[in-house]
Amino acid sequence: MRTMKYEHSSLRKIAQDFQGLDQMMKMLPVLKKMPIIDVSEALSLTETKELFVILREFPLEHQAEIFAAFPLVKQLSVFQQLSMKRFARLFEQMPSEDRADLFQILTQQEQIDLLPFLTKQVRENVLALSSYPEDTAGGIMSTDFATVGKDMTCFEAIHKVRQDAPSKKTIYYIYVVNEDQTLLGFITLKDLIIAEPHQLVEEELHRDFVFGYVDEDNEEVAAKIDKYELVALPILNRKKQLVGIVTHDDALDIIQAEHTEDMQKFMGVMGSSEDADYEQTSVFNHFKKRVFWLVTLAIVGLVSGLIIHNFEGALAQMVILAIYMPMVADAGGNAGSQSATVVVRAIALGQITVKSWMLVLWKEMKIGLMLALCLGVLAFSKVVLLSWETESPEVFSLWIIGGVIAVALFLQVIFSTVIGAALPLLVKKMGADPAVVASPAIRTIVNILGLLIYFGLAAYIFDLH
């Protein structure tokens, strides 16, 4: 019963329950039945010295898979405590893209110390992959793929795939190349299995295929995999030669990182998605990521204070204006944030472009009108039904006051909706990331606008000074 319990629970919880080498060794039968990613999660919490002992109980191939799933900080800790010879064996068994990621964060001297212990093939591979910028397809691609020639029979192709023994997760697509490694097309493993052994690969060849270039932005590559629902995308150099592939799980990581980064920017949190792990990010780093926008917006927010100060006399004459001021400001902030969120999302998905800005603003204005009408009626009803005991000048009826507040809110929601849609498009037009138009920034801007509309309208209608 205890074994079944741990087989279906988080390995993070397991690692917390069982502290010490002896306890972890007792868990080996359970660990060996677990998915690699879960085993890695549990072992990443153990001390490095204990980790070495536990890892030796796994086949070398599994050791490398477990190690590759560790956070980079843990990988560096293991690297620094193992001999170069021992680490090289582990390093060579890692997936090619993970090897490159780790190699890139080593110091130059550490790289020099490691390279002599690697085989020529691995050494050339890791140096080639490490040379590409991190934000390109080359920076995330893997070289674990299978290739065959178009003149092979299907029987010969299957035999070659067996010999090459590529990573199991990338064997579904088998790429067909010529002698110069120029990509001609692909066949699937299903094609090879179903085809007659004597059939030529050329007869089963899929010549229409989607691909990416090695210097293409990794987000664009991930978008292609997502759009066409691919297991893997071939990556070519400018000579149309096959140099690597990007798998669907790598694309998922990129998309997740992109969404995390966009969400952080939109909420006014500075920093990249790489340090997005809450537990592993220090308090000071959290502070650095948040302080810029908060301080900047606090300074900008002083404008709101100046507006209210300028209308102190109006507030003294009509206290009821102060009661409904937050409602007007909040309605505008919420409407602007909603509009900006929808537009930023549509831009990210390629559903709209800067060229269609007129259509977007016209559509958002119509949406804003409907929203403003609903909220305006609500505001008017609230003033008339709930504020009849509130002090107000006798010369103005509650109906007139409610109407003014409702109109102010009506205008605030319309303008806020349009501004929320326009700012991301403007930022995109300037060549920047629309997500930098942070939700707090939009709220601050529309709050200032709302106060101007609110007090300006009230001062004009009620002749306040």
N, C-alpha and C positions, 0 to 999 in steps of 0.2 A: 504493500500500500504506500509506503514511504517513497519508493522509487517512482511509482505512477504519479504521485503528487508533484515531485520535482520535474518529471518529464513534461508536465503541462503548466509549469509556472515560470516566471521570469528568472533567468539565470543571474540577473543582478541581485535578486532576492536570495538566490541560493548562495552566492558568494558572500553576502552579508550574514547569512545564517551560519555558514561554515567558515570559520576563520582558522588560519594555520595550515601548514603543509600536510599534517596527518589527516585532517578532516577533508582537505581537497583531494588527497590521494584516495580516500575512501569513496569519493564521488566519481572516480574515473569511469567506472562502468556506465554511470548515468551520463557523464559528459560525452562519452564516445558515441552515444546514441542521439545526441543533440545536433541540430543544424550548426554549421561552422560559425555563423554570425553570432549565435547565442553563446557558444563556447567562448568565442573571442570577447564578448561583452563581460562574461563572468571572470575570465582570466585577466582581463585588463585591470581589474581591481586588486589583483594579488601583488605582493612584493616581487620585484624582478628576480631575486635569487630563487624564490619558490617557483616562479614561473618557469625557469629553466628546467627544473626537475620534472614538472608536470608535462611540459612540452615534449620531453624525450620519450614519453609514453605513447606519443602519436607518431604515425608514419611521417617522414620528412615532407611529403607533399601536403599533408594536412597541417603540419606545423607552419608551413609557409602561408597557407590560406588563413589560418588563425591569426598569424602575425600580420598579414596584409590588412586585416580588418581592424587592427588596433588603431587608436588615435595616433597621429604622427608624434606626439609628445612621448607616448609609451614606446613607439618604435625606436625613437632616438635613445631612450633609456636602455633598451635592450642592446642596441648597436654599441653603445659606449661600454657595456660590461661584458660583451662576448669577444673572444679572439676574432681577428679578421678571417682566419681560415674557417672557423665554425660559422661565423655570420655569413660568409660568402656562400656556403652551401644552402643556407636558408634563403638568402637573397636571390639566388639563381632560380629557385622554385616558385618565386612570387609571380603573379600576373605581370606582364610587361609594363602596363600603365602604372601599376602600384610601385614597381621598382623605380620607374622614372620619377614619380612624385617624391619618393623618399630620397633618391639620389640628389635631387635638386636642392633639398634643404640641408644637405651635409655641407660642412665647410670645404673649401678647396683642398685643404690638407687631408681631410677625412676621405674625400673622393680619391685623391692620389694614393692614399694608403690602401683603399679597398680594391681599386682596379686590378692590381697584379694578381689577386686571388680569384678573379673571375675568368671563366672560359672566354675565348676569343669572340664567340658568337654573342654571348650575353654582354660582354664589354662593348662591342660595337653597337648592339641594340640599345643599351641604356644610354650611351653617349648620343646616339641619333635622336632618341625620344626626348632626352633632356635638353636638346638644343632648341626645341620649339617653345614659343611663349605659352604660358599657362592658359591664356584665354583664347587659344586657337584650337582647331580640331586636332592638330599635331600634338598639342599639349595634353590631350585626354585620350588619344587613340591607343589601341592595343595592336600588337603584332601577332597575336595568337589567332591566326586564321589559316584556312586550308586553301590551297590552289591546285588546279589541275590544268592540263593542256586540252585544247579543243579536239585534237586528233586522237586522244585516248579513247579506248572503249570504256563503257561504264564499269566493267569488271576491273580494268586497270586503274580507273579513277578511285574506286573503293579501296583497292589495295594501297594506293598512294596515300589516301586519307588516313588509313590505319597506320602507315609508317610514319607519317608526319606527327600523328598524335597531338593535334592541337587541343586547346582548352575545350572542355566539354560544352561550355555555355555558348561557344561560337561556331559549332560544327554544323548548324542547321543550313547556313548558306555556304556554298563551296564556290570559290571564285575561279573563273576561267581566264587565263592569261596567255599571252604569246611568249616567245623567247626573251623579249625585252621587258617583261612584266607589265606590259600594257593590258589594261582590263578590257576584256571583250564582252563580258557578261557574267552570269552566274547560273548555277543549278542548285537545287535544294537536295537535301539528303533524301527526301521522299522521291524526287525524280530518279536518283541513282538506284534506289531500292526497287522501285516499280519497273524500271527499264530492263529490257533484255540485256544480258551480259555482253553480247557482241555489238550492241548499239554504240554508235559514236557519241561522245559528249556533245559534239556540235549539234546533233539532232535534238537534244533536250535543252539547248542553250537559251536562256532568257536574255535577249539583247537590249531590251528597254529596261533601264534601271536608274535608280536615284543614287546620286553620289555627292560627296563633299570634297572640297579642296583642303589640303593640309594647312593652308594659312587662313582658312575661313573661320569666322568667329564661332566659338563653341556653342553659343546660344542658338545660332542659325542652324547648326548641325543638329542640335537637340530638337529644334522645332521641326526639321524634316523627318526625323525618326518618329516624332509624335504625330505629325500630319499623315504620314503614309503607313503608320502602324508597323514599323519594321522591327525585326529582331536585331539587326545590325546594319550599319551604313558603311559602305566602302569609302575610304579616304584616298584621294589621288593627288599626285603632284601635278605641276602644270604641263608635264609631258604625258599625262593620262596614265601614268604608271601607278599600280597599286602599292601603297606604302603602309597601310594600316586599316583598321576598322574602329568604329565607335559603336559599342553595344547599347541595347535599350536601357540597361541598368545604369550605365554611365550617363546616358541622356536624362534619365530620371533624376540623378543626382544634380545635374546642371540645372534642370527646370526647378527643382526644389530650392536650390541655392539662389536662383534668380528670383523666385517668388519671395523667399525670405528677405533677400536684400531689398526688393521693391517695397515689401511691407515695412521694413525698418525705416527706409527713407521716407515713406509716406507718413509714418507716425513720428517723424522727426528724430529718429535714432541714427546717428552717424556710425559708419563702420561697414565692414564687408560681411558677407555671409560666412566667411571662413571662421570667424570667431563668434558664431551665432549660438554655440552650445552654452546654455545658461549656466550650468554647473561649473564648466571649465573656464568661464570668463571671470576674471577677478573683479572685485568691487570697484577698484579704480578704473578698470577698462569700461565697465558699465557706466561709470560716472562720465568718462571722457566721451562716450558715444552719445550721451543724452544732454550734456550740459550746453553745448553750442546752441542748439535750437531753442532750448528753454530760456537761456539768457537773452538771446537775440529777440525772441518773441516777447519776453518780459519788457525789454526796452521799447519795442514797437508798441506794446500794450499801453505804454504811458500816454499814447495819443488818446486812448479811450478815457483815461483819467482827465486829460485836458478838456475833452469835449464835455464830460459830466460837470467839471468845474465851471466851464463857461455857461452852463445852463443851470447853475445852482438856484438862481432866482426863479426859474420856471418850476423846478422841483419844489421849492418852498411854497409857491402859489398853488400847485396841484400835486399833492402827495401821491395821488393815484398813479401818476406817471412812473414814479419810482417802483411801485408794486409790479407793474407789467413790463418794466424795462428788461429784466432777465429773460422773460418769455420771448420777447422779440429777438433779442440777441441770440438765444439758444436755437430758435427756429431757423434763423439765417445760417448759423454755423452748421447745424445738422444738414440743412438742404445743400449747402455748398460742399460739404464733405461727401455726401452721397453722390452728387453729380460728378465730383472729381474722381471718386473711386470707380464709378462706372466707365468714365472716359479713359482713365489710365489703364484699366483692365482691357477695354476694347482696343486701345493702341497696342498694348503688349501682345494681344492675340492676332493683330493684323487686320482686325475687322474695320477699322477706320484709319484714315491717314490725315495729315495736315491739310491736304488738298480739299478734303471734304468738310473743312471747318464751318462753312456757312450752313450746311445741312445739319451738322451736329448742334450748333448753337440754336438754330431754328427749332430743332426737335426738343432740345433741353428747355427752350423758352416756353414751348407749349406744355411740356411736363410741369415746368415751374408755375405756369398759370393755373393749372388744375390743382397742384399742391397748395398754392397760395390761396386759392378760393376755399379749399377745405379748412385750412388753418385760420384764414381770416374769419370765416363763419364761427369757428370754435372760439376764437379770441373774443369776438363780439358777444357771443352767448355768455362766455365766462364773465365779462365785465358787467353785463346787464343783470345777470342772475346772481352773481356772488359779491358784487361790490357796491350794493345799494346802501350799505352802512358806512362806506368809506367817505372821508371828508373831501369835498370838491366844491369849486365855486358855484353858487346858486344860479348864476346866470347861464350856466351850461347844464343841460340835462345829461343823465347817465347814458342815454341813447346816443347823443352826439359824441361824448367822450369815448364810448365803446366803438363808435364808427371810426373815429380818428385812429385809435389804437389798432383796429382791425385793418384799416387801409395801410398804416405804417408797416404792419407785419406782412400784409399782402405784397407790398413793394419790396420789402426786405427779402422775402423768399424768392421772388422772381429774379432780382438782381443777384442774389447769392447763388442760385442755381446756374445762371449764365456765367458768372465769374468762376465758379467751380469747374465748369466745362471748358472755359476759355483758357485758364492758366496752364493746364497740362499741354494743350495744343500749342500755346505760345512757347513754352519751354522746349517742346519737341521741335518746333520750327527753328529755334535757336541752336539746335544740335545737342541739347542736353537730355538727361533722362527725365521723363515726365514725372516719375515717382518722387523727384526731389521737391515737387510742390507738395510739401508735407501737409497732412490734415491739420495739425496745429496752426500752420501758417495761414491756411485758408480760413480757418475759424477766426483767427485774429483779424485778418483783413475784412471779412464780412461783418464781424462784430463792430469794427470801427464804422463801416458803411452804415450798418443798421442804426447805430446811435445817431449818426448825422441825419438819417431819414426820420427817425423817431422824434428827436427833439426839434429838428427843423420844421417838420409838419405840424407838430403840436404848437410850436411858437408862432407859426404863421396863422393857424386856425384860431387859436385861443388868444392871440396877441399878447404872448408872454414876453417878459424881458428879464 
